Amino acid sequence: MAEKFIRIETDQAVAKVILNRPPANALDLDLVEEFHRVLDRLEKMKESRAVVILSEVEKAFIAGADIKMMHAREGEELVRFMDNYISRLQQVTSRFEALPQPTIAVINGHALGGGLEFALACDFRFMSRGKGTVGLPETSIGLFPAAGGTQRLPRVIGKARALEMMAMGKVLSADEALAIGLVHRVYDPETLRDESLKFAAELAGRASLAIAAVKKCIRVGLDLPIQEGLKLELREFLEVLRTGDTREGLDAFVNKRKPQFKGK
């Protein structure tokens, strides 16, 4: 089934997930379900060793939930609809977070509400300088972020800053987001895409199985007591030790050459 608003392009070992739903890539239920189908494909793309999420919509990465979609419903109808909608959106962000490949959100413009929650589920966030902002301003309209924002934002920037951002509905510029560690890198608009794809290509050339294990140990291990986290770390280490990539890395080191990792 061809998707309407999202397409996947592959460039060697990098999968590019490209959004185009003008005017702002608003996350209505149709787009959320389309993301699920795209994830069905990404989870099977073993040859892809890095994933980049890009927007073709000028000045917008991903907007939040479609407010008109909510305003059109009242009472228990609204509650039932949002129960399903938020559940499906939480599942999308959790599936992106659980991908073994490193993921990069290329934030070319506004990423507010659900858009930032989506970016928080990615491993890396690169942002363009300019008028674009990031934030979780839902309390400004009597709501609060429920697609992972209250859980992931404190894990990224700390409890105190996250509480202030959400309680006050603050939105940040690229440089402000960089200063508190919300985004990893900031670029001028004309270089954002190229620099992001260059970073993705570098990641794809590294030991993908080891990177996937690091991701799992961080994602799962930080919610465990440290001794349980150490057991997880050991299990993952021994699994990676059995791979051809480890043998290749050790041989390359001993023979003073660049390793050629194959992801197996």
C-alpha positions as CSV (number, residue, x, y, z in Angstrom):
1,M,0.0,0.0,0.0
2,A,1.5,3.3,-1.1
3,E,1.6,5.9,1.6
4,K,0.1,9.3,1.0
5,F,2.2,11.6,3.2
6,I,5.4,9.6,4.0
7,R,7.9,7.9,1.7
8,I,11.1,5.9,2.4
9,E,14.2,6.4,0.3
10,T,17.4,4.4,0.8
11,D,20.9,5.7,0.2
12,Q,23.3,2.8,0.7
13,A,22.8,1.9,4.4
14,V,20.8,5.0,5.3
15,A,17.0,5.0,5.3
16,K,15.4,8.4,4.8
17,V,11.8,8.8,6.1
18,I,10.4,11.8,4.3
19,L,7.3,13.6,5.5
20,N,5.2,15.8,3.2
21,R,1.8,16.8,4.6
22,P,1.4,20.5,4.2
23,P,1.0,22.9,5.8
24,A,2.7,21.6,8.9
25,N,2.7,17.8,9.0
26,A,0.0,17.8,11.7
27,L,-0.3,14.5,13.5
28,D,-3.9,13.5,12.8
29,L,-5.0,9.9,13.2
30,D,-4.4,9.1,9.5
31,L,-0.8,10.2,9.7
32,V,-0.3,8.3,12.9
33,E,-1.6,5.1,11.2
34,E,0.7,5.8,8.2
35,F,3.6,6.0,10.5
36,H,2.7,2.5,11.9
37,R,2.8,1.1,8.3
38,V,6.1,2.8,7.6
39,L,7.5,1.3,10.8
40,D,6.4,-2.2,9.7
41,R,8.7,-1.7,6.7
42,L,11.6,-0.1,8.7
43,E,11.6,-3.0,11.2
44,K,12.2,-5.4,8.3
45,M,14.9,-3.3,6.6
46,K,18.0,-5.1,8.0
47,E,20.2,-3.6,5.4
48,S,19.5,-0.1,6.7
49,R,21.9,0.9,9.5
50,A,20.7,4.4,10.2
51,V,17.4,6.1,9.9
52,V,16.9,9.8,9.2
53,I,13.5,11.6,9.6
54,L,13.1,14.6,7.3
55,S,10.4,17.0,6.4
56,E,9.7,18.5,3.0
57,V,7.3,21.0,4.4
58,E,8.9,24.4,4.7
59,K,9.4,25.7,8.2
60,A,7.8,22.7,9.9
61,F,9.2,19.3,11.1
62,I,6.1,17.9,12.7
63,A,3.3,19.8,14.2
64,G,1.4,18.4,17.2
65,A,-2.1,17.0,17.3
66,D,-4.6,18.5,15.0
67,I,-6.5,20.8,17.4
68,K,-9.5,21.1,15.0
69,M,-9.8,17.3,15.1
70,M,-10.2,17.6,18.9
71,H,-12.4,20.7,18.9
72,A,-14.9,19.0,16.6
73,R,-15.7,16.4,19.4
74,E,-17.2,16.9,22.8
75,G,-17.6,15.0,26.1
76,E,-17.2,11.3,26.1
77,E,-16.9,11.1,22.3
78,L,-13.8,13.3,22.6
79,V,-12.5,11.1,25.5
80,R,-13.0,7.9,23.5
81,F,-11.4,9.3,20.4
82,M,-8.4,10.7,22.2
83,D,-7.9,7.4,24.1
84,N,-7.4,5.6,20.8
85,Y,-5.5,8.4,19.2
86,I,-3.0,8.9,22.1
87,S,-2.5,5.2,22.5
88,R,-1.7,4.8,18.8
89,L,0.7,7.8,18.9
90,Q,2.4,6.5,22.0
91,Q,2.9,3.2,20.2
92,V,4.5,5.0,17.2
93,T,7.0,6.9,19.4
94,S,7.8,3.7,21.4
95,R,8.4,1.7,18.2
96,F,10.7,4.4,16.8
97,E,12.6,4.5,20.1
98,A,13.0,0.7,20.0
99,L,14.4,0.5,16.4
100,P,17.9,-1.1,16.6
101,Q,19.2,1.5,14.1
102,P,20.3,4.9,15.3
103,T,17.7,7.5,14.4
104,I,18.1,11.2,13.6
105,A,15.3,13.8,13.7
106,V,16.2,16.6,11.3
107,I,14.2,19.5,12.7
108,N,14.0,22.0,9.9
109,G,11.3,24.2,11.6
110,H,8.7,24.0,14.3
111,A,8.4,20.9,16.3
112,L,5.7,21.5,18.9
113,G,3.6,19.2,21.0
114,G,3.5,15.8,19.4
115,G,6.2,16.9,16.9
116,L,8.7,17.3,19.8
117,E,7.5,14.1,21.4
118,F,8.2,12.3,18.1
119,A,11.7,13.9,18.0
120,L,12.4,12.9,21.6
121,A,11.8,9.2,20.6
122,C,14.8,9.6,18.2
123,D,18.4,9.1,19.3
124,F,19.7,12.3,17.8
125,R,18.0,15.7,17.2
126,F,19.6,18.1,14.8
127,M,17.9,21.5,14.4
128,S,18.0,24.5,12.0
129,R,18.7,28.0,13.2
130,G,15.9,30.4,12.3
131,K,12.3,31.0,13.3
132,G,11.6,27.3,14.1
133,T,10.9,26.5,17.7
134,V,10.6,23.3,19.8
135,G,8.4,22.9,22.9
136,L,5.5,21.1,24.6
137,P,3.0,24.0,25.0
138,E,-0.1,21.9,25.6
139,T,-0.8,23.4,29.1
140,S,-1.5,26.7,27.3
141,I,-4.7,25.2,26.0
142,G,-5.6,23.2,29.1
143,L,-4.0,19.9,28.1
144,F,-0.6,18.3,28.7
145,P,1.8,16.2,26.6
146,A,0.7,12.6,26.6
147,A,2.6,10.9,23.7
148,G,5.7,10.5,25.8
149,G,6.6,14.1,26.6
150,T,6.2,13.8,30.4
151,Q,8.4,10.7,30.4
152,R,11.1,11.4,27.8
153,L,11.7,15.1,28.2
154,P,12.9,14.8,31.9
155,R,15.2,12.0,30.8
156,V,16.8,14.2,28.3
157,I,17.0,17.6,30.0
158,G,16.4,16.8,33.7
159,K,13.3,16.9,35.9
160,A,13.5,20.6,36.9
161,R,13.9,22.0,33.4
162,A,11.3,19.7,31.9
163,L,8.7,20.6,34.5
164,E,9.3,24.3,33.9
165,M,9.0,23.9,30.1
166,M,5.8,22.0,30.3
167,A,4.1,23.9,33.1
168,M,4.9,27.3,31.5
169,G,4.3,26.1,27.9
170,K,7.7,27.4,26.9
171,V,9.0,27.1,23.4
172,L,12.7,27.4,22.6
173,S,14.8,28.5,19.6
174,A,17.4,26.2,18.2
175,D,20.3,27.8,20.2
176,E,18.2,27.7,23.4
177,A,17.4,24.0,22.9
178,L,21.1,23.3,22.2
179,A,22.1,25.1,25.4
180,I,20.1,22.7,27.6
181,G,20.9,19.6,25.6
182,L,17.4,19.2,24.1
183,V,19.0,19.0,20.6
184,H,22.4,17.6,19.8
185,R,23.6,20.0,17.1
186,V,22.4,23.2,15.4
187,Y,23.1,24.1,11.8
188,D,22.3,27.0,9.4
189,P,19.2,26.1,7.3
190,E,21.2,25.6,4.1
191,T,23.5,23.0,5.7
192,L,21.1,21.1,8.1
193,R,20.1,18.3,5.7
194,D,23.5,17.7,4.3
195,E,25.2,17.6,7.7
196,S,22.5,15.3,9.1
197,L,22.9,12.9,6.2
198,K,26.7,13.0,6.5
199,F,26.4,12.1,10.2
200,A,23.9,9.3,9.4
201,A,26.4,7.9,6.8
202,E,29.1,7.9,9.4
203,L,26.9,6.0,11.8
204,A,25.9,3.5,9.2
205,G,29.6,2.7,8.6
206,R,30.2,1.9,12.2
207,A,29.5,-1.4,14.1
208,S,25.7,-1.4,13.9
209,L,25.2,-4.4,16.1
210,A,27.3,-2.9,18.9
211,I,25.3,0.4,18.5
212,A,22.0,-1.5,18.7
213,A,23.2,-3.1,21.9
214,V,24.2,0.3,23.4
215,K,20.8,1.6,22.5
216,K,19.1,-1.3,24.3
217,C,21.3,-1.1,27.4
218,I,20.5,2.6,27.7
219,R,16.8,2.4,26.9
220,V,16.1,-0.6,29.1
221,G,18.9,-0.5,31.6
222,L,18.3,3.0,33.0
223,D,14.9,1.9,34.3
224,L,16.5,-1.0,36.2
225,P,18.4,-1.2,39.4
226,I,22.1,-0.9,38.6
227,Q,22.9,-4.5,39.3
228,E,20.2,-5.6,36.9
229,G,21.4,-3.1,34.3
230,L,24.9,-4.6,34.6
231,K,23.5,-8.0,34.0
232,L,21.8,-6.7,30.9
233,E,25.0,-5.1,29.7
234,L,26.9,-8.4,30.1
235,R,24.3,-10.4,28.2
236,E,24.3,-7.9,25.3
237,F,28.1,-7.8,25.3
238,L,28.4,-11.6,25.0
239,E,25.9,-11.6,22.2
240,V,27.9,-8.9,20.3
241,L,31.1,-10.8,21.0
242,R,29.7,-13.7,18.9
243,T,29.3,-11.6,15.8
244,G,31.4,-11.3,12.7
245,D,31.6,-7.5,13.2
246,T,33.5,-8.0,16.5
247,R,36.0,-10.4,14.8
248,E,36.4,-7.8,12.0
249,G,36.9,-5.0,14.5
250,L,39.6,-6.9,16.4
251,D,41.4,-8.0,13.3
252,A,41.4,-4.5,11.9
253,F,42.8,-3.1,15.1
254,V,45.6,-5.7,15.3
255,N,46.5,-5.2,11.6
256,K,46.2,-1.4,11.7
257,R,43.5,-1.1,9.0
258,K,40.0,0.4,8.9
259,P,37.3,-2.1,9.8
260,Q,34.6,-3.0,7.2
261,F,31.5,-3.8,9.3
262,K,28.6,-5.7,7.8
263,G,26.1,-5.8,10.5
264,K,26.3,-9.5,11.1
